Each structure stands twice: as C-alpha cells, then as structure tokens.
Amino acid sequence: MTHTAHKTKIEYGDFQTPLELANKVCKKLVELGITPDIIVEPTCGVGNFIEAVLDSFQSPNKIFGVEINRNYLNQAQTKAKFVNYKKIEIIYGDFFKFDWSSIIENSNDEILVIGNLPWVTNSQQGSIDGNNLPNKSNFQNYSGLDAITGKSNFDISEWMLIQVVQWLQKREGYLAILCKSSVARKILTYISSQKLHLAYCATYKIDTKKYFDATVDACLLLCKFDSSSQNYFCDVFSSLESSNYYRIGYWNNVLVRDIITFEKLQNLYDKKSKIKWRSGIKHDCASVMEFRKINNTLINGLGEAADIEETYLFPLLKGSYVAQNKTKVTDRYVLVTQRFVGEPIEHIKDSAPKTWNYLEAYSQYLDKRKSKIYQDNPRFSIFGVGSYTFAPWKIAICGLYKKLDFRLIGQIGEKPAVFDDTVYFISFDDEKVAYKTFELLTSSIAKDFYSSLIFWDEKRPIKSSILNKLNLAALAETPL
C-alpha cells in the first residue's frame, strides 16, 4: 500500500464491510421483524451492504447509497446496474455536507439507516492532516481540564451517529450501524442526556479480527425510534447469533454495565465512600526516578549507576507486578521525594546529600516534564503521595487488566511497597483490618457488584471512581 493510499485509508476510517458480515447483519434485522420502506446507507463504500439488503429485505420501495470515494462509488453503481436498478439510487456525496433532509425528512415511511461508519478519531485525522471531519464544534461540551487531558478527542462515527439519531427523532425508524462498542455507549449516553426518543437499543458483538483484521471491540448498534418512547437502556449480546444478553442502563444518572445485576446489589452502592481508593505515584520521569537493583547496584532507566542513600528510596511494584501477583519481592525501586503533595524538598540537601546531587545531575530531565501539575510546585515534585503511601499494608489492583484480581501487600524489606500510577490501592495500619477487607473485596458479591459497573472493553476498565462505589461497611453486614 502506498503512503497516499494508507493516509486515505486512515483519513476515511476505511474498513470495508465484507459481504459475509453484511449478509449476517441483514439476516438478523429480518429475524427481528424489521421491514423498512426506505433503506439509507450514508457511507456505502463498494456497496456490499446494499447487495445484502437486496438479498434479505422484500419490503423497501427505495434504497439510497451515498459515497465520497469516486472509485468505490463506481463499483457500487456497477453492482446496482445488475439488479433492480430502479429501486436503488447511489450518488456521490460527503456525509458532512450532504443534504440528508432531501431523503429523510420528506417521507413518513419507516426508514432504516444501515452501514459501517469510519473507525477513526479526530486526533488521528489531525496527525495525518486529514480533512474528513465535521465543522469544528464542541458537541460534547467538554471544557477546561477535560479538554487538556484529551476527553475532547472523539470518534468521527460518534458525531455522524448523533446526526443519524437526530434524523430519526419523532418518527418510526431504525439505526443499524457497525461501530466501536465504546462509541455505542456514548450514543446511548447522548440520547439519554438530551432526553431524546428511543424505543429500544441493543448491541451485537462482532469478530473484528475475522472480518476486518483489527483488534478493536466493536458491535452492531441497533436502535429503534418512535415518536414517544424514552427507554434508555441497551441489551448487549455476545454475537449476532446469541440469545443471551445483559442490560446496560441508567441508575441515578450513572451508566451501569449490567443493570439487572446491579439493581439486586444496589444496597452496596456508596455515594460518598468513607474509604478512598488512590492511584500510585506519578512522576513522569521513569528514566531518572525509577531503578533496577542489579548485583546490589542501582541502575536508572538510562542504564547509569546511581549512588544514593536509602532514605528516599522505596520498593516499587509496577502494575504488571500487581496483576501477576509478584508482590513479595521486587527488583524495582523509586525515589519518593515528598511525603505529601507540595512539600518543600530542600531538606533533602542535608538529610540525603547524595540523593540531592543525583537529582541535580539529572535535573535537565526532571525540569522538562510537560504536565501542568508540576508548574508552581517545588522542583523535583511528585504526585499521588500522602500518608497512605507509607502505610505498611495495602490492597491493590492494576487498572489496565481485565480482571478483578485484588492483592494484599505488606512491606518489602521493612519498607512500605509503593506503586506506579496504573495501580489503585487502599492502605491500612492494622494488619487484621487489611485481611478482613481483603476477604470482603474477594467475595463473589463484591466481584458481582464491581462487574456490573465495569466496562471491560475500555483501555483502563478499572477506575478509582468505580472502586469507591462499594460500601464496604454494608458489604460487611451482608452474608457472603
């Protein structure tokens, strides 16, 4: 593939739907009793969905396909000529500029919008100087810190799906679109937040490796609309063939992964948790602040030996160590320059002069840390540190792994173990309390409660905001 072709593929999120999958999708819609009068495919590509529609549906009076890629458009139009060409209208158009009202709003017929929208984000577009974007608008209403931390990044398909949802408001119609599972949830959240009409919603997981040679969690998003219903839930099926499902829904404006299980355990939900889960230490300079001990010598991330005191050195358990239960010993260490956020650090000059000299020697790396959290804070500052960091007992879990594997961790070499910022933990001074809490957290009830809230397809599925939702006091009173 040439560089230009690869750029175009990224720019347009170009994952052409194989005919086999398009046929399976249409077969499922027919099984569900969907009989549209008009079928619209807003990004029809080479026309595989239109071919599948013709094979599966008997009802449509008209089938519209719109495509921006001239080569694909020609292929789709050529296919159409060999079938019922009068029923089909395949035209050139840019989704972001096309007059969809000419198709959608001038009819009272039942409409099905079907297809596969681009699987690309606006930040990916920016990285390749792509132009396949809507006009700039803050449609998610993000501001401030959310914008800084990247929450304003969005999938192009999310914006496009919102337009489709708007087309189908206050009328009989269906949306059946292949998209990322995370995008499907965002659409449900959007519909709910805007109090829009929605009669029914479901997702059916698809095998992206098989059909697209892609490692992304994706699904068929199916929505039914009418002029009055406001049903803000989504039934989640493991495949197009499966009849088993769990239901995503809202509870007190919180999106819950499995609302049926959650409602059985809602007495364990804690709005204001008394025990606070924390994330590990954040320093943004592993090459300087983290070490391996090799033959009793500390080697930093630059491969250079460090001669420093033990005073500010603590055993480090990375997220992978916690996930793999390698928590009794460690060859990793980290410099912890403060006991609490914002603490002055000049005293290190006197209490540990070698450590201070080391920090000064590598200051060019530490002073270049870009995050705004280091501005207006003491030089060589770290974050995610407090009295909880130095407690002798901790229960920890790595947020990146797709398992609820809690670990009970004591001191290592007579020093408290500390974690990187992929780990969440609670800390204890009392060993017995730590053990009792560990028993509660590893109970089947606790796992069911957390599992009902965690969306496992996310990049960091386990979050402190979710861990803090469990009322451990209420759980202690529940028969396990």
ABEGO torsion letter per residue (X at the ends): XBAAAAAAAAAAGBBBBBAAAAAAAAAAAAAAGBBBABBBBABAEAGAAAAAAAAABAABABBBBBBABAAAAAAAAAAAAABBAAABBBBBBBAAABBAAAAAAABABBBBBBEBBBBBBAAAAAAAGBABBBBBBBAAGBBEAAAAAGAABBBAAAAAAAAAAAAABGBBBBBBBBBBAAAAAAAAAAAAAAGBBBABBBBBBBBAAAAAGBBBBBBBBBBBBBAABBBBBBBBBABAABABBBBBBBBGGBBBABAAAAAAAAAABBABBABBBBBBBBAGBAAAABBBBBGGBBBBAAGBBBBBBAAABBBBBBAAAAAAGBAABBABBBBBABABBGBBAAAAAAABAAAAAAAAAAAAAAAABABAAABGBBBGBBBGBBAAAABABBBBBBAABABBBBBBBBBBGGBBBBBBAABBBBBBABAAAAAAAAAAAABAAAAAAAAAABBAABABABBAAAAAABBAAAAAABBX
